[in-house]
């Protein structure tokens, strides 16, 4: 997993525009977020950050995540039965959560998107925002 510099720079720019200082602990957290491909919770981010800089506090992680969420740079997901997880704001996609392992699988389906639009239109609405979470268990081969 290598750092995606444009994402880290994007995070820094959003924070600076909001008048937030980019401290060393925040730089570490932003680097972790820029390179993550999973959906870590705050404790996982804290653990990764502590390996790089043991002086980083959990409260700094929480404050930074809250700021980034408020600025639209990351998305917070509160998947059923678990801690809030975070991911980089990106192209729209949906999630399938493995209820046995907790793994989060991202997917995009044009069929699902079209069906949602059709349903909303038939009810006289335009979709402004939506989130689809599917919960499942991996099939066992027979």
N, C-alpha and C positions, 0 to 999 in steps of 0.2 A: 504494500500500500504506500504510494508516494503522495506527497503533499500536492494539492492542486492550488498553485500559487494564485491564479485568478480568483478563486473562491476566497482565499485568505484576504487578498487585497480588497475584494468586494465587502467582506465583513468589516475590515478596518475603515473603509471609506464610509460605510453606513454609520458606524459608531462615531467617527470624527464629525460627520455632518450633524449628528445629534448632540455634539458638544461633549462627547465622552472621550476621556483620555485612553490611549492604548498603552496600558502598563505591561510590564514583563509577564505577569500572570495571565493577562488577557491575550497577549501574543501567543502564549503556549496553548491556551484554550482554543483560540482561533485556528491555529495550526492543526490541532487535533480534529476539529470540526471539518476543516478543509480536506483532510485526507481520509475521513471515515466513509466507509461504504455501507455501514450497518446502521442500526437505529439505537444508539446507546442511550441509557438513562443517565441522570446526573451523577450517580455514584460511579458508573463506568467511565464517564468523562473525567471525574475527579481522580479515579485510580490511574488512568492514563497520564493525566497531567502531573500527578504526584511522582510518577516515575521520572519525569523530565525535570521537575522542580518541586522538591518536597515542601517548600514554603507555601505552596498554593493551598488556599483554604476551600472547604466545601461551599462556604457562603459566597466566595468569589465566583465559583462555578455557577451557582444558582442565580446570582445577580447578572452575570454575563449572559446566561441562557435566556433569562427574562428580557433583558434589553434586546437581544438579537431577535427574539420572538416578536416583541412589540414593534421592531423595525421591519419585520417581514423577511428577515434574512434566513430564518430557520422555521421549521414547523414543529410544533409540539403535538404528540399523539398520546392520548390516554387510552391505550388498548385495554379492553376488558380484562380484569383480573391481574393487572400488572402496574408497574410504575410508569410514569410519563416518560416517553422516549422522544428523542429529537432526531431530525434529519434536515439536510440542506434543502432550502427552498429550491425547487426545480420544476421541470415540466410536470403537469398534472399526471398522477398515477393513483392507483388504488392499492390496497394491501390485503394479502391473505396471511392470517396468523395461524401458525401451527400450534394447536392447543397442547400438544405433548411436549414440544421443545421450546416454545416461545419464539421460534424463528419468525421473522417478518419477511414475506416475499412480496416484492413490488411487481405490479403488472399493469398493463394498459390494454383495454379492449374497446375497439371502435364500435363493436356491437352493443356493449353495455352503455357507452356514451350516447349512442343514437337512441337506444330504448329509453334512457332517462329523459332525453330531450323530447321524445315523442310523448311520454307520459305527462311531463310538465306542460307541454303545449296543449294536450287534450284537456287538461284541467285549467287552462288559461294562464299559465305561468311561464316565465323564462327563468332558467336556473342561473343563479348568481354565484353560488358556491355549493359544492357537495363533497362528501367524503364517504367512500365505500370501504367497509372492512368486512372481510369474510373470515370466518373462523372454521378451521377444519383439522382433520387428522389424515396423515398420509395413508394411502391405501396399502394394504398388505397384499403381496402377490400370493396367488393361490396355486 
